[in-house]
Amino acid sequence: MSASSEERASDDDDDDEPPRVVDPAEAASTAMETPRQKARQSAAEAEAAAVAARAGAAEAAAKRFERASAAAAEAASRPAPPAPAGPSAATRDAREKLLDISRAIRDPHRNAPPAQERCIATLHSIVSNALTRPDDTKYRKIRCANKTVAAAVANCLSGEEFLLASGFARKVDTLEAYYVCGVREEGGGRWSVSPTTPPALRERLDIARDVLQKALASAREKTERYEREKNREKNEMIDAKEKAKAAIAEDKERRRQAEARKRDAKALAAAAETDAA
């Protein structure tokens, strides 16, 4: 037999080698190992994703902090806005004067509560009309003899004083007195009412209206208490009179009965003497 024939024979012998027998336990172990590996791989991938997410969140937080710090630094470097201007000395003085006069009006030793309320309510109407209708001169030229104004303002102590401090002036035209807001002097003793309320007077009127608005609520409460107390005293007086009348009537009845008993006793005594005789 030649060499090539021997090699082919050898190859044929290899092909005829029986297949390897796989151990069942080993196969089962291999089958179980594969899911574990996949689970470990999935867990590793999830951990890597979580680490990446945490890193991203930390980076985002750092950027936000950096932006906030930059904004705070920029805000701190900007100059502070100027403080709002407070009221002028003239405005403060005008308010204090009006408040003092308002307290004088509401003094119960000077004005009764109903008179206080009428005065404050009338002043509030006058001032409000001058403010809301600045171009209508009839609301800024009021006759001093006006019945409502005379009764509610002039007859209330310090009422006229408040009106003058609010920006009105007392002027005379053709022998008649007026309260005027926005007087325009024309020389030679002549004057007229300005077409509109001057800004300076408008500010004072606004202060007066604010003071009166707050005082009016208090005055109304005082008037209600005053009226309740007055009614209570009136009812007590009526009750006292009724009790006195009842006591007098009872005393008269008692005296009448006593006199009747005396007469009856005398009559009985006289009858007894007659019988004895």
Buried (B, 14 or more C-beta within 10 A) or exposed (E): EEEEEEEEEEEEEEEEEEEEEEEEEEEEEEEEEEEEEEEEEEEEEEEEEEEEEEEEEEEEEEEEEEEEEEEEEEEEEEEEEEEEEEEEEEBEEBBEBBBEBBEBBBEEEEBBBBBBBBBBBBBBBBBBBBBEBBEEBEBBBBEBEBEEBEBBBBBBBBBBBBBEBBBBBEBEBEEEEBBBBBBEEEEEEEBBBBEBBBEEBBBBBBBBBEBBEEBBEBBBEBBEEBEEEEEEEEEEEEEEEEEEEEEEEEEEEEEEEEEEEEEEEEEEEEEEEEEEE
